[in-house]
């Protein structure tokens, strides 16, 4: 499967936020951190206590992008994990790339997938299956866990925070003609073009978010209405989230984007595209934060079953 791409956050910071091509995955650092912050503000007191005991001085914000760094390290796109991520990933797992997305095909402008279509695209390794698997680890965790068991709990938490964010990014839930969620679609965005490494997926990971708010701390405050709307929606599961995120990929992200030839810019995108995409991004980030909080509140409230705990760790951490 073609690798998904986005800005390499660490390189971007070191290069004063210059546009740099990368094979990294997921929303921008700011979006993932904003999702973690939205969730943190909605956690029950008991859940906050469990997370604080599990993470120590770290927070959900601190661990939100660790799965991207784990994949980047394996791909040799970075030389080392950040200090926070190295704490909970002392021996980073391999082969996690496909856990971040599900390439449900956009067959035509009217095609609406079913759960069966998502499962076929998932191949039992995508975010749709990884989220509940790692939530099961958290549900089986004990506040008294130590050593390798505690590290497994920490890693499960990081994966849950990150993958619930990822699955809400529309181009992490769709693929058109094998373009890996828009990674083959070279575009120009407000005058910046392919010479800066821009592809359609990149725009949705980073550029649209950056034009909404510059920092993760400011983003939640600008999404009050969207967070309230997300909180009012019926409870749902990862499969529902993937199906829901697919629709704006089909109807907004790919709208007006011709098929790519893999070499030249296929569209010049500007304010009209931003105006159409920004409301989608805002609502999806709000949904991710609300649903992450709900998932963690539920997981940490679950009673511990020792047999479930043992099987959950084996099935998740050995992948």
C-alpha positions in Angstrom: 0.0 0.0 0.0 1.3 3.5 -0.9 2.6 5.4 2.1 0.6 8.2 3.4 2.4 11.5 3.7 2.4 14.7 5.6 4.8 17.3 7.0 7.5 16.0 9.3 6.7 18.0 12.3 10.1 18.1 13.8 11.9 19.1 10.6 9.2 21.7 10.0 9.9 23.3 13.4 13.7 23.2 12.9 13.3 24.8 9.5 11.2 27.6 10.8 8.0 26.0 9.5 9.3 25.8 5.9 7.3 23.4 3.7 9.2 20.1 3.7 8.1 16.8 1.9 7.7 13.9 4.2 6.2 10.4 4.5 4.8 11.1 8.0 1.2 10.4 8.9 -1.8 12.1 10.4 -3.2 15.5 11.2 -0.6 18.2 11.9 1.0 18.3 15.4 -1.3 21.2 16.3 -4.5 19.3 15.3 -3.5 16.2 17.2 -2.6 18.2 20.2 -5.9 20.2 20.0 -7.9 17.0 19.9 -6.0 15.8 23.0 -6.7 19.1 24.7 -10.4 19.0 23.9 -10.6 15.5 25.3 -8.7 16.4 28.4 -11.2 19.1 29.2 -14.0 16.5 29.0 -12.5 13.7 31.0 -14.2 12.6 34.2 -12.3 13.1 37.4 -11.6 9.4 37.9 -10.3 9.1 34.3 -8.0 12.1 34.8 -6.6 10.5 38.0 -6.0 7.2 36.2 -4.2 8.9 33.3 -2.1 11.1 35.6 -1.0 8.0 37.5 -0.2 6.2 34.2 1.7 9.0 32.5 3.3 10.8 35.4 4.4 14.2 34.3 3.3 13.6 30.7 -0.2 14.6 29.4 -2.4 13.4 26.5 -1.1 16.4 24.6 2.5 15.2 25.1 1.8 11.7 23.7 -0.6 12.7 20.9 1.9 12.5 18.1 4.2 9.7 19.4 2.7 7.1 16.9 3.7 9.3 14.0 7.3 9.5 15.4 7.4 5.7 15.9 6.6 5.3 12.2 8.9 8.0 11.1 11.8 6.4 13.1 11.2 3.1 11.4 11.2 4.8 8.0 14.4 6.6 9.0 12.7 10.0 8.5 13.9 11.1 12.0 16.9 9.9 14.0 15.3 9.7 17.4 12.0 10.1 19.2 11.3 13.1 21.3 12.0 12.9 25.0 8.3 12.4 25.8 7.8 9.7 23.2 11.0 7.9 24.0 9.8 7.6 27.6 6.8 5.5 26.6 8.3 3.9 23.5 11.7 2.7 24.8 11.6 -0.1 22.2 9.4 1.3 19.4 7.2 -1.3 17.6 7.6 -2.0 13.9 5.1 -2.2 11.1 2.6 0.3 12.4 2.2 2.4 9.3 -1.1 0.9 8.1 -2.7 1.3 11.6 -3.2 5.1 10.9 -5.8 5.0 8.2 -8.3 3.0 6.1 -8.2 3.4 2.3 -11.9 3.0 1.5 -12.2 3.6 -2.2 -14.0 6.5 -3.7 -15.4 4.6 -6.7 -17.4 7.6 -8.1 -19.0 10.8 -7.0 -22.1 9.0 -5.7 -20.6 5.9 -4.1 -21.4 5.5 -0.4 -19.5 2.7 1.2 -20.9 0.1 3.7 -19.1 -1.4 6.7 -18.3 -4.3 4.4 -16.4 -2.0 2.0 -14.4 -0.5 5.0 -13.6 -3.9 6.3 -12.3 -5.0 2.9 -10.1 -1.9 2.7 -9.0 -2.3 6.3 -7.4 -5.8 5.8 -7.7 -6.2 9.6 -4.8 -3.8 10.3 -6.3 -0.3 9.9 -7.4 2.3 12.5 -10.9 0.9 12.6 -9.6 -2.3 14.3 -6.6 -0.8 16.1 -8.7 1.6 18.2 -10.9 -1.0 19.9 -7.9 -3.3 20.3 -5.9 -0.7 22.2 -9.0 0.5 24.1 -9.3 -3.1 25.3 -5.8 -2.9 26.7 -6.8 0.3 28.6 -10.0 -1.3 29.9 -7.9 -4.2 31.2 -5.2 -2.0 32.8 -4.7 -1.7 36.5 -3.7 1.4 38.4 -1.0 -0.8 40.1 0.6 -1.9 36.8 4.4 -1.5 36.7 7.4 -2.2 34.5 6.7 -3.6 31.0 2.9 -3.9 31.7 2.7 -0.2 32.5 4.7 0.7 29.4 2.2 -1.4 27.4 -0.6 0.6 29.0 1.1 3.9 28.1 1.6 2.8 24.5 -2.0 1.8 24.2 -3.1 5.2 25.5 -0.9 7.0 23.0 -2.2 4.9 20.1 -5.8 5.5 21.1 -5.3 9.3 21.3 -3.5 9.4 18.0 -5.7 6.9 16.0 -9.0 8.5 17.1 -7.6 11.7 15.7 -6.4 10.1 12.5 -9.6 8.4 11.6 -11.5 11.7 11.7 -9.2 13.2 9.0 -11.3 12.7 5.9 -8.3 11.7 3.7 -7.4 9.0 6.3 -10.7 7.3 5.5 -10.8 7.5 1.7 -8.7 6.7 -1.4 -9.4 7.6 -5.0 -7.9 5.5 -7.7 -5.1 4.3 -5.5 -3.9 7.8 -4.6 -3.4 6.9 -0.9 -5.8 9.5 0.4 -4.7 12.3 -1.9 -0.9 11.7 -1.6 -0.6 11.3 -5.4 -2.6 14.5 -6.0 0.0 17.3 -6.5 -1.7 20.7 -5.8 -1.0 24.4 -5.5 -2.5 26.0 -2.3 -2.6 29.8 -2.0 0.4 30.0 -4.4 2.6 27.3 -2.8 3.0 24.4 -5.1 4.7 21.0 -5.6 8.1 22.6 -5.4 7.3 22.8 -1.7 6.2 19.2 -1.5 2.5 19.9 -1.4 0.0 17.2 -2.1 -3.8 17.1 -1.4 -3.4 14.9 1.7 -0.8 17.4 3.0 -3.3 20.2 2.6 -5.8 18.4 4.8 -3.3 17.3 7.4 -1.7 20.7 8.0 -2.5 23.7 5.8 -6.2 24.1 6.3 -5.8 23.7 10.1 -3.0 26.4 10.1 -5.3 28.9 8.4 -8.0 28.3 11.1 -5.7 28.7 14.1 -1.9 28.8 14.5 -1.6 27.0 17.8 -3.2 24.0 19.4 -4.1 25.9 22.5 -6.2 28.5 20.5 -8.0 25.9 18.4 -10.4 24.4 21.0 -11.6 27.9 22.0 -12.6 28.6 18.5 -14.5 25.4 18.2 -17.1 25.8 21.0 -20.1 25.4 18.7 -18.6 22.4 16.9 -17.7 20.7 20.2 -21.3 21.2 21.5 -22.7 19.8 18.2 -20.3 16.8 18.4 -21.3 16.1 22.0 -25.0 16.2 21.0 -24.5 13.5 18.4 -25.5 9.8 19.1 -22.8 7.6 20.5 -20.9 5.8 17.8 -18.0 3.5 17.1 -14.8 3.6 15.0 -16.6 2.0 12.0 -19.2 4.8 12.1 -16.4 7.4 12.3 -14.7 6.0 9.3 -17.9 6.0 7.3 -18.7 9.5 8.4 -15.3 10.9 7.5 -15.4 9.3 4.1 -18.3 11.5 3.0 -16.4 14.9 3.2 -13.5 13.2 1.5 -15.7 12.3 -1.4 -17.8 15.5 -1.4 -15.3 18.2 -0.3 -11.7 17.1 -0.4 -11.8 15.6 -3.9 -14.3 18.1 -5.2 -12.9 19.8 -8.3 -9.6 17.8 -8.1 -9.0 16.0 -11.4 -7.2 12.6 -11.5 -3.5 13.0 -10.8 -0.8 12.1 -13.3 1.7 11.8 -10.4 4.0 14.6 -11.7 2.3 18.0 -12.2 0.0 20.1 -10.1 -3.6 19.0 -10.8 -5.4 21.9 -9.2 -4.8 25.5 -8.0 -6.6 25.8 -4.6 -7.2 29.0 -2.7 -9.8 30.8 -0.6 -12.9 29.0 -2.1 -11.4 25.6 -1.3 -10.4 26.8 2.2 -13.9 28.1 2.8 -15.4 24.7 1.9 -12.9 22.6 3.8 -12.5 24.6 7.0 -16.0 23.8 8.4 -15.3 20.1 7.8 -11.9 20.2 9.5 -13.3 22.1 12.5 -16.2 19.7 13.0 -14.0 16.6 12.6 -11.4 17.9 15.1 -14.2 18.6 17.5 -15.8 15.2 17.0 -12.4 13.5 17.5 -11.8 15.3 20.8 -15.3 14.6 22.1 -15.2 10.9 21.1 -11.7 10.4 22.5 -12.9 11.7 25.9 -15.9 9.4 25.8 -13.8 6.4 24.8 -11.3 7.0 27.6 -14.0 7.6 30.2 -15.6 4.3 29.2 -12.3 2.4 29.0 -11.0 3.5 32.4 -14.4 2.8 34.0 -14.5 -0.8 32.8 -14.0 -3.5 35.3 -10.7 -5.4 35.0 -10.8 -9.1 34.0 -7.5 -10.8 34.3 -8.1 -13.2 31.4 -9.2 -10.3 29.1 -6.2 -8.3 30.2 -3.7 -11.1 29.2 -5.3 -11.8 25.8 -5.7 -8.1 25.0 -2.0 -7.3 25.6 -0.9 -10.3 23.5 -3.1 -9.5 20.5 -2.2 -5.8 20.5 1.4 -5.5 21.4 2.7 -8.4 19.3 1.5 -6.9 16.0 
